[in-house]
Amino acid sequence: MNQEETPAAGQKPPSRTRKTTPQASPAETATGSQEEAPPGQKPPPRTRKARPQTPKAKAATGSQEKAPPAGQKPPPRTGSAGPPTRASQPKDGGTPSPGVVGPGGEIAGYRLEEQIGQGGMAIVYRAHDERLGRDVALKLLAPGFAADSEFRRRFIRESRAAAAADHPNIIPVYDAGDADGALFIAMRYVHGGDVGSLLKRDGPLSAARAWAIISQVAEALDAAHARGLIHRDVKPANMLLDAPATAAGARGSSPAGQPDHVYLSDFGISKQPLSTSGRITMTGQFVGTLDYIAPEQINGRDVDGRADLYSLGCAAFELLSGTPPFRRGPALAAINAHLSEPPPSLTARRAGLPAAVDGVLAAAMAKSPDQRYATCAQFATELGRALGLVPGEPALPSAVSQPDTIHAAQVPAPPAGPAPLPGRRPRMSRCRRSRPNSGR
């Protein structure tokens, strides 16, 4: 037996070098030895620790160095060798996206100081205009909306149109645009909060205060409709109260008898969803607030100012009752309620209101736009008359007689049976008599 060709007991075989022995035998490949084993003798056992690190293993560990010598462990992995994480990579231009920006940051010359609101579409900050030295309310839209080019163009166009609408009840818009991929709109900073927060804090408003708020919003909507603007997201959260309203004492009253001054905000934001084929996005979500959306918006039909009137009617119902008229748990149930269920009775939820209020609200929330009031101001006037705050009796739209029994008197009762033609027998009787003669 040749002792020189066989490794000693317990000794590791020499390292394998495949490049220098391309025609190695299977035994040599298994053991990593470069010498032949003597006839009749079993090859030494395989020792996995002696195998060098393969290129495939090096790729798995992320190492960029050559394989270490046989018997030596590879260097430990280090996380710094890999690429930086997405969060650590700065965006081009140095401007953070709306998803990561916060107080202390800056967008388009506005220094963000405090977050004052957040919704499904945007985040609102109290910001400081560095150029003019004034505080503004800066709303940053979610990044997904900025990714849709059609929505971005429409947002900038209609925000600028809203800025040109000079009306005392439309929130002044100072600026709107696209700053490094972040859609923003800068508006007057109103200290009094919004009507939605007021409802959560105090509950239903008095009839006089609710009607005063609805009347001002109605005037703002009619002014916007005259300029070709449709809001599409009228709700209490978009009705802002000026500073004097914050010092209100008892519920339903303003300080020292001062009326609330209301601003309608968010023109140019809640228009169409990201999907251009309909009013529902790919995930089945509406852009807007489902508690106030008009049926024609749900169906994807063309809308006009009467869609805002429907939403204003829902908002008026909430101001007087404390809850929206069609609030449901699942979103699909709310959609079906807007499409098919008649408006609920306000007087059934809140006692002490005149019964005429139900008819006016039902007309404003009619399923068909043709059965609603022609303008928002007309609805507000008739609501004031129904509440006893405006002289005169409330009137319904000309297309509506009684909202609770709409078309009931126009549908004739079905006849008891088919009436025969005068002077002739019924056709069925004639056929029955002719059947016995058919076989002749």
VOTOR-108185 format. One line per field, with one value per residue (C-alpha): x, y, z; residue number from 0; residue in one letter. Coordinates in nm, 4 decimals. Example, Ala and Ser with C-alpha at 12.3 -4.5 7.8 and 13.67 -1.06 7.14 Angstrom:
residues 2
x = (1.2300  1.3670)
y = (-0.4500  -0.1060)
z = (0.7800  0.7140)
seq = (0  1)
type = (A  S)
***
This chain:
residues 440
x = (0.0000  0.1463  0.1451  0.2613  -0.0482  -0.2944  -0.3501  -0.2780  -0.5666  -0.7364  -0.5509  -0.7534  -0.6986  -0.5397  -0.7726  -0.9455  -0.8451  -1.0887  -0.9317  -0.6042  -0.7675  -1.0462  -1.0490  -1.0560  -1.2187  -1.5418  -1.3520  -1.1175  -1.4074  -1.5822  -1.2780  -1.1106  -0.7790  -0.5509  -0.3825  -0.5204  -0.6281  -0.4405  -0.6231  -0.8495  -0.8429  -1.1436  -1.1023  -1.0796  -1.4067  -1.5393  -1.4736  -1.7203  -1.5373  -1.2416  -1.4422  -1.3903  -1.6781  -1.8377  -1.9250  -2.2937  -2.2434  -2.0514  -2.3425  -2.5810  -2.3723  -2.3267  -1.9470  -1.7459  -1.4132  -1.2487  -1.3045  -1.0863  -0.8236  -0.9263  -1.0112  -1.0574  -1.3981  -1.5320  -1.5504  -1.8745  -2.1533  -2.2028  -2.5248  -2.3388  -2.2207  -2.5747  -2.7672  -2.9258  -3.2876  -3.5617  -3.6266  -3.2623  -3.2468  -3.3222  -3.5553  -3.4215  -3.4226  -3.4072  -3.7822  -3.9503  -4.2717  -4.6035  -4.5699  -4.2578  -4.2779  -4.3779  -4.3557  -4.0293  -4.0211  -4.0801  -4.2964  -4.2923  -4.1782  -4.4180  -4.2657  -4.4801  -4.5365  -4.8209  -5.0488  -5.4083  -5.6030  -5.5803  -5.8161  -5.8101  -5.7056  -5.4742  -5.2962  -5.3505  -5.0779  -5.0639  -4.7774  -4.5954  -4.5547  -4.1891  -4.2357  -4.5315  -4.4897  -4.8392  -4.9875  -5.1793  -5.3561  -5.1514  -5.3155  -5.0922  -5.2648  -5.1742  -4.8975  -5.1361  -5.3364  -5.0266  -4.9380  -5.2527  -5.1743  -5.5393  -5.6272  -5.3172  -5.4101  -5.7716  -5.6692  -5.4428  -5.6928  -5.9950  -5.8002  -5.6971  -6.0559  -6.1679  -5.9041  -6.0574  -6.4070  -6.4322  -6.7076  -6.7181  -6.8172  -6.5591  -6.2285  -5.9612  -5.7066  -5.3600  -5.1668  -5.1945  -4.9569  -4.7139  -4.3916  -4.1561  -4.4428  -4.6386  -4.9778  -5.0571  -5.3096  -5.2524  -5.5650  -5.6534  -5.5929  -5.9258  -5.9005  -6.2520  -6.2370  -6.5010  -6.8693  -6.8008  -6.5873  -6.8540  -7.1151  -6.8904  -6.8332  -7.1797  -7.4233  -7.7133  -7.7309  -8.0258  -8.2542  -8.1483  -7.7751  -7.8002  -8.0040  -7.7593  -7.4713  -7.6606  -7.7666  -7.4086  -7.2854  -7.5731  -7.4685  -7.1095  -7.2177  -7.4407  -7.1538  -6.9233  -7.1816  -7.2133  -6.8414  -6.8737  -6.7307  -6.8858  -6.7649  -6.8686  -6.7742  -7.0032  -7.0017  -6.9771  -6.6018  -6.5542  -6.7558  -6.5089  -6.6085  -6.4339  -6.2630  -6.5580  -6.7474  -6.4854  -6.5930  -6.9527  -7.1063  -7.4246  -7.4913  -7.6623  -7.5553  -7.2691  -7.0832  -7.2698  -7.5299  -7.2781  -7.3658  -7.1209  -6.9169  -6.8775  -6.6219  -6.6651  -6.3318  -6.1753  -6.2732  -6.0587  -5.9808  -6.2715  -6.3476  -6.3173  -6.1416  -5.8095  -5.9813  -6.0834  -6.3417  -6.5850  -6.6505  -6.4966  -6.1247  -5.9536  -5.9964  -6.3661  -6.3288  -6.4975  -6.3030  -6.5178  -6.7398  -6.9961  -7.2393  -7.3172  -7.2607  -7.5358  -7.6811  -7.5684  -7.2112  -7.2346  -7.3738  -7.0977  -7.3321  -7.2582  -7.3273  -7.4178  -7.4869  -7.7810  -7.5343  -7.3965  -7.7561  -7.8123  -7.5005  -7.6084  -7.9427  -7.7612  -7.5459  -7.8508  -8.0091  -7.6950  -7.6732  -8.0289  -8.0213  -7.6562  -7.6120  -7.6194  -7.9424  -7.8005  -7.5261  -7.4698  -7.1973  -7.0812  -7.0044  -7.2227  -7.5233  -7.4704  -7.4454  -7.7706  -7.9397  -7.8398  -7.9603  -8.2889  -8.4054  -8.6271  -8.4846  -8.5642  -8.7885  -8.6014  -8.8939  -8.8871  -8.5294  -8.5703  -8.8960  -9.0170  -8.9467  -9.2272  -9.3455  -9.2874  -8.9106  -8.9357  -9.0849  -8.8188  -8.5306  -8.6813  -8.7043  -8.3405  -8.2384  -8.4574  -8.2985  -8.3555  -8.1879  -8.4990  -8.7042  -8.4752  -8.4694  -8.3125  -8.0534  -7.9002  -8.0263  -8.3834  -8.3459  -8.2066  -8.4965  -8.7585  -8.5818  -8.5939  -8.9669  -9.0265  -8.8371  -9.0356  -8.7300  -8.8351  -9.1855  -9.4119  -9.5096  -9.2475  -9.2807  -9.1670  -9.0098  -9.2617  -9.1747  -9.2540  -9.5985  -9.5501  -9.1957  -9.3210  -9.5739  -9.4024  -9.5786  -9.8277  -10.1282  -9.9909  -9.9882  -10.3346  -10.4742  -10.4342  -10.7586  -10.9342  -10.8881  -10.8496  -11.1493  -11.2922  -11.3150  -11.6593  -11.8820  -11.6305  -11.5653  -11.2340  -10.9583  -10.9021  -11.2683  -11.2555  -10.9440  -11.1008  -11.4028  -11.1912  -10.9730  -11.2294  -11.2602  -10.8877  -10.8669  -11.1258)
y = (0.0000  0.3337  0.5598  0.8669  0.8857  0.8340  1.1065  1.0135  0.9318  1.2487  1.4622  1.6782  1.6103  1.8825  2.1439  2.0857  2.2900  2.2217  2.4568  2.2572  1.9145  1.9383  1.5587  1.4493  1.1175  1.0990  0.9906  1.2852  1.5239  1.3905  1.4097  1.7137  1.5199  1.5752  1.2287  0.8878  0.6454  0.3056  0.0056  -0.1714  0.1102  0.3294  0.7003  0.9111  1.0492  1.3793  1.6794  1.9568  2.2161  2.1931  2.2886  2.6452  2.8861  2.8627  3.1651  3.0923  3.1110  3.4338  3.5846  3.4813  3.6506  3.9666  3.9556  4.1202  3.9635  3.6475  3.3130  3.2619  2.9860  2.6306  2.5803  2.9519  3.0970  3.3740  3.7236  3.8078  3.9823  4.3518  4.5380  4.8445  4.6571  4.6417  4.9275  5.1868  5.1390  5.3311  5.5479  5.6579  5.7579  6.1295  6.2316  6.4246  6.7947  6.7526  6.8140  6.5441  6.3876  6.4493  6.1078  6.2029  6.5816  6.7240  7.0274  7.2064  7.1150  7.3478  7.3181  7.5786  7.8559  7.7640  7.6543  7.3877  7.4667  7.2464  6.9729  7.0848  6.8212  6.4966  6.3003  6.0258  6.2640  6.5161  6.6524  7.0131  7.2183  7.5606  7.7039  8.0350  8.2119  8.3111  8.5576  8.7576  8.6866  8.5484  8.2242  8.0048  7.6709  7.4471  7.1288  6.8574  6.5913  6.2252  6.1149  5.8861  6.1816  6.3608  6.0499  6.0877  6.3450  6.4195  6.4802  6.7002  6.9235  6.9519  7.0246  7.3127  7.4540  7.4463  7.5628  7.8706  7.9208  7.9022  8.1595  8.3914  8.3482  8.6574  8.5770  8.6443  8.2841  8.1088  8.0527  8.2738  8.0628  8.2157  7.9576  7.6091  7.3977  7.1100  7.1358  6.8520  6.6046  6.7294  6.8832  7.1642  7.4408  7.7400  7.9009  8.1569  8.0223  8.0290  8.0088  7.8922  7.5316  7.3573  7.2778  6.9040  6.9460  7.1710  6.8962  6.6374  6.8672  7.0163  6.7921  6.9244  7.2999  7.5237  7.5766  7.9410  7.8716  7.5722  7.7720  8.0654  7.8317  7.6572  7.9916  8.1173  7.7926  7.8031  8.1512  8.0343  7.7327  7.9363  8.1806  7.8907  7.7311  8.0609  8.0336  7.6727  7.5217  7.2190  7.1340  6.7643  6.7287  6.9599  6.8506  7.0062  6.9436  7.1774  7.4568  7.6709  7.9100  8.2427  8.3262  8.4949  8.1639  7.9984  8.2082  8.0884  8.0179  7.8140  7.5725  7.7338  8.0890  8.3145  8.5483  8.8729  8.7735  8.7847  8.5553  8.2941  8.3816  8.0677  7.9848  7.6967  7.5307  7.2579  7.3695  7.1910  6.8870  6.6436  6.6095  6.2767  5.9642  5.8423  5.6041  5.7895  5.5251  5.5913  5.7404  5.4512  5.3861  5.0543  4.9679  5.0547  5.3726  5.7046  6.0254  6.2286  6.1554  5.8813  6.0259  6.3208  6.2011  6.2462  5.9436  6.0729  6.0873  5.7245  5.6228  5.8070  6.0422  6.4032  6.6329  6.9981  7.2259  7.0121  6.7464  7.0013  7.0813  6.7160  6.7199  7.0468  6.8878  6.5974  6.8461  7.0437  6.7231  6.6526  7.0032  6.9707  6.6048  6.5351  6.2505  6.2265  6.0974  5.7837  5.6790  5.3044  5.0711  4.9064  5.1358  4.9304  4.9809  5.3576  5.3511  5.1580  5.4013  5.7013  5.5261  5.3764  5.4669  5.7721  6.0425  5.9776  6.2028  6.4700  6.5323  6.1643  6.2090  6.5512  6.6568  7.0135  7.0956  7.1842  6.8989  7.1095  7.0661  6.7026  6.7985  7.0624  6.8310  6.5435  6.7659  6.8692  6.5035  6.3729  6.0898  6.2664  6.6072  6.7287  6.6904  6.9088  7.2846  7.4787  7.6577  7.6175  7.9609  7.8583  7.5516  7.7654  8.0100  7.7350  7.5692  7.9000  7.9274  7.5696  7.6460  7.9653  8.1876  8.3444  8.4849  8.2836  7.9229  7.6794  7.5751  7.2565  7.2320  7.2316  6.8719  6.7515  6.7436  6.5432  6.3956  6.1203  5.9960  6.0897  5.9593  5.7700  5.9527  5.9283  5.5487  5.4154  5.1084  4.7926  4.6705  4.3651  4.1752  4.2215  4.4027  4.2482  4.4547  4.6092  4.3917  4.1040  3.8086  3.7683  3.6102  3.3265  3.2231  3.2174  3.0002  2.7545  2.7089  2.6526  2.3815  2.0904  2.1704  2.1772  1.8011  1.7664)
z = (0.0000  -0.1010  0.2129  0.0246  -0.1939  0.0892  0.3533  0.7097  0.9410  1.0644  0.8121  0.5727  0.2065  -0.0014  -0.1421  -0.4725  -0.7727  -1.0506  -1.3000  -1.3043  -1.3207  -1.5769  -1.6303  -1.2696  -1.1854  -0.9879  -0.6801  -0.7115  -0.7573  -0.4496  -0.2225  -0.3715  -0.4072  -0.7066  -0.6772  -0.7613  -0.4919  -0.4931  -0.6366  -0.3897  -0.1402  -0.0630  -0.1111  0.2031  0.3416  0.2122  0.4244  0.3467  0.5549  0.3231  0.0164  -0.1008  -0.1339  -0.4756  -0.6880  -0.6284  -0.2525  -0.2929  -0.4810  -0.2049  0.0630  -0.1406  -0.1044  -0.3808  -0.2784  -0.4088  -0.2419  0.0675  0.0780  0.1624  0.5269  0.5943  0.6774  0.4566  0.6027  0.7845  0.5959  0.6560  0.5893  0.4679  0.1627  0.0198  -0.1398  0.0901  0.1841  0.0072  0.3100  0.3211  -0.0431  -0.0891  -0.3667  -0.6619  -0.5956  -0.2193  -0.1667  0.0404  -0.0819  0.0983  0.2562  0.4529  0.4871  0.8232  1.0469  0.9865  0.6182  0.3282  0.0175  -0.2610  -0.0276  0.2558  0.5862  0.7523  1.1190  1.2471  1.1162  1.1676  0.9738  0.7835  0.5607  0.3038  0.0276  0.1888  0.4947  0.6039  0.7705  0.9184  0.7190  0.6933  0.3623  0.3621  0.0773  0.2141  0.5838  0.6554  0.7834  0.5390  0.5417  0.3120  0.1897  0.0442  -0.1621  -0.1335  -0.3746  -0.5649  -0.6949  -0.8201  -1.0211  -1.2334  -1.5027  -1.5842  -1.2202  -1.1790  -1.4739  -1.3625  -1.0030  -1.1010  -1.3512  -1.1212  -0.8161  -1.0083  -1.1231  -0.7605  -0.6701  -0.9289  -0.7788  -0.5621  -0.3147  0.0598  0.1369  -0.0826  0.0938  -0.0649  -0.2534  -0.2641  -0.4612  -0.6111  -0.8112  -0.8375  -0.6369  -0.7349  -0.7645  -0.4619  -0.5373  -0.2955  -0.2452  -0.0168  0.1329  0.3952  0.7438  0.9315  1.3102  1.3886  1.2717  1.0610  1.1070  1.1156  1.4264  1.5753  1.5309  1.6953  1.9890  2.0403  1.8534  1.6419  1.5944  1.6565  1.3600  1.3271  1.3319  1.0987  0.8483  0.8627  0.7772  0.4957  0.3459  0.3212  0.1686  -0.0805  -0.1937  -0.2356  -0.4418  -0.6732  -0.7320  -0.8172  -1.0467  -1.2330  -1.3123  -1.4281  -1.1089  -0.9391  -0.5920  -0.5725  -0.2045  -0.0072  0.3568  0.7047  0.7203  0.4213  0.5852  0.7798  1.0569  1.1027  1.4316  1.6133  1.6101  1.8307  2.1290  2.1041  2.4382  2.4416  2.1614  1.8658  1.9464  1.8456  2.0814  2.1486  1.8898  1.6045  1.3156  1.1942  0.8887  0.6811  0.4134  0.1708  0.1011  -0.1137  -0.4613  -0.7187  -0.5015  -0.4990  -0.8655  -1.0441  -0.9192  -1.0527  -1.2914  -1.6079  -1.7013  -1.4174  -1.0784  -0.8868  -0.8548  -0.9173  -0.5497  -0.5529  -0.3477  -0.4182  -0.4295  -0.1944  0.1023  0.0621  0.3178  0.0884  -0.2680  -0.5282  -0.7108  -1.0505  -0.9240  -0.8145  -1.1534  -1.3373  -1.5230  -1.6080  -1.3155  -1.2708  -0.9771  -0.8665  -0.7502  -0.5040  -0.4066  -0.3154  -0.0964  0.0622  0.1502  0.3177  0.5089  0.6208  0.7483  0.9524  1.0963  1.2261  1.3370  1.4211  1.1674  0.7860  0.6341  0.4710  0.7088  0.6882  0.8110  0.4884  0.1961  -0.0382  0.1896  0.1815  -0.1974  -0.2254  0.0135  -0.1992  -0.5122  -0.4007  -0.0489  0.0108  0.2375  0.6030  0.8062  0.9992  1.2335  1.3319  1.4553  1.6130  1.7688  1.7680  1.4034  1.1611  0.9405  0.6289  0.6784  0.5678  0.2314  0.1568  0.2481  0.0507  -0.2568  -0.2201  -0.1901  -0.4730  -0.6709  -1.0022  -1.0485  -1.2339  -0.9159  -0.7053  -0.6650  -0.9503  -0.7330  -0.3908  -0.2857  -0.3674  -0.1456  0.1382  0.1092  0.1195  0.4128  0.6002  0.5327  0.6498  0.9718  1.0268  0.9821  0.6508  0.5852  0.3604  0.3012  0.1704  -0.1920  -0.3598  -0.7043  -0.9870  -1.0789  -0.7274  -0.5712  -0.2534  -0.2074  0.0247  -0.2343  -0.5549  -0.8690  -0.6531  -0.7998  -1.1536  -1.1716  -1.2702  -1.1017  -1.3130  -1.4793  -1.3405  -1.6671  -2.0435  -2.1883  -2.5083  -2.8243  -2.8757  -3.0953  -3.1022  -2.8832  -2.7042  -2.9094  -2.6646  -2.6840  -3.0618  -3.0576  -2.8177  -3.0436  -3.3531  -3.2001  -3.2424  -3.6138  -3.6753  -3.7142  -3.9883)
seq = (0  1  2  3  4  5  6  7  8  9  10  11  12  13  14  15  16  17  18  19  20  21  22  23  24  25  26  27  28  29  30  31  32  33  34  35  36  37  38  39  40  41  42  43  44  45  46  47  48  49  50  51  52  53  54  55  56  57  58  59  60  61  62  63  64  65  66  67  68  69  70  71  72  73  74  75  76  77  78  79  80  81  82  83  84  85  86  87  88  89  90  91  92  93  94  95  96  97  98  99  100  101  102  103  104  105  106  107  108  109  110  111  112  113  114  115  116  117  118  119  120  121  122  123  124  125  126  127  128  129  130  131  132  133  134  135  136  137  138  139  140  141  142  143  144  145  146  147  148  149  150  151  152  153  154  155  156  157  158  159  160  161  162  163  164  165  166  167  168  169  170  171  172  173  174  175  176  177  178  179  180  181  182  183  184  185  186  187  188  189  190  191  192  193  194  195  196  197  198  199  200  201  202  203  204  205  206  207  208  209  210  211  212  213  214  215  216  217  218  219  220  221  222  223  224  225  226  227  228  229  230  231  232  233  234  235  236  237  238  239  240  241  242  243  244  245  246  247  248  249  250  251  252  253  254  255  256  257  258  259  260  261  262  263  264  265  266  267  268  269  270  271  272  273  274  275  276  277  278  279  280  281  282  283  284  285  286  287  288  289  290  291  292  293  294  295  296  297  298  299  300  301  302  303  304  305  306  307  308  309  310  311  312  313  314  315  316  317  318  319  320  321  322  323  324  325  326  327  328  329  330  331  332  333  334  335  336  337  338  339  340  341  342  343  344  345  346  347  348  349  350  351  352  353  354  355  356  357  358  359  360  361  362  363  364  365  366  367  368  369  370  371  372  373  374  375  376  377  378  379  380  381  382  383  384  385  386  387  388  389  390  391  392  393  394  395  396  397  398  399  400  401  402  403  404  405  406  407  408  409  410  411  412  413  414  415  416  417  418  419  420  421  422  423  424  425  426  427  428  429  430  431  432  433  434  435  436  437  438  439)
type = (M  N  Q  E  E  T  P  A  A  G  Q  K  P  P  S  R  T  R  K  T  T  P  Q  A  S  P  A  E  T  A  T  G  S  Q  E  E  A  P  P  G  Q  K  P  P  P  R  T  R  K  A  R  P  Q  T  P  K  A  K  A  A  T  G  S  Q  E  K  A  P  P  A  G  Q  K  P  P  P  R  T  G  S  A  G  P  P  T  R  A  S  Q  P  K  D  G  G  T  P  S  P  G  V  V  G  P  G  G  E  I  A  G  Y  R  L  E  E  Q  I  G  Q  G  G  M  A  I  V  Y  R  A  H  D  E  R  L  G  R  D  V  A  L  K  L  L  A  P  G  F  A  A  D  S  E  F  R  R  R  F  I  R  E  S  R  A  A  A  A  A  D  H  P  N  I  I  P  V  Y  D  A  G  D  A  D  G  A  L  F  I  A  M  R  Y  V  H  G  G  D  V  G  S  L  L  K  R  D  G  P  L  S  A  A  R  A  W  A  I  I  S  Q  V  A  E  A  L  D  A  A  H  A  R  G  L  I  H  R  D  V  K  P  A  N  M  L  L  D  A  P  A  T  A  A  G  A  R  G  S  S  P  A  G  Q  P  D  H  V  Y  L  S  D  F  G  I  S  K  Q  P  L  S  T  S  G  R  I  T  M  T  G  Q  F  V  G  T  L  D  Y  I  A  P  E  Q  I  N  G  R  D  V  D  G  R  A  D  L  Y  S  L  G  C  A  A  F  E  L  L  S  G  T  P  P  F  R  R  G  P  A  L  A  A  I  N  A  H  L  S  E  P  P  P  S  L  T  A  R  R  A  G  L  P  A  A  V  D  G  V  L  A  A  A  M  A  K  S  P  D  Q  R  Y  A  T  C  A  Q  F  A  T  E  L  G  R  A  L  G  L  V  P  G  E  P  A  L  P  S  A  V  S  Q  P  D  T  I  H  A  A  Q  V  P  A  P  P  A  G  P  A  P  L  P  G  R  R  P  R  M  S  R  C  R  R  S  R  P  N  S  G  R)
***
